[in-house]
């Protein structure tokens, strides 16, 4: 069921419609608000649009870093699984008469 949830991000009010839980939508909005405020606090002068775009780029950067880490972990798991399979096969062959 689609819900309309009112949130405030960086002093602006938004209505977000969707099927996500309200608490989750509010958590997302709070995260974006915090990111924007953090970025703006380090800038001497910044328009709302500039802060929003720079925040989007920062969040995209975080996402890309997490994706790269996930791929590294998957590759490590694949290697470890391969080593385990080889070890199991060796033990099975050694155990056969």
Secondary structure, 3 states (H helix, E strand, C coil): CCEEEEEEECCEEEEEEECCCHHHHHHHHHHHHHHHHHHHHCCCCCCHHHHHHHHHHHHHHHHHHHHHHHHHHHHHHHHHHHHHHHHHHHHHHHHCC
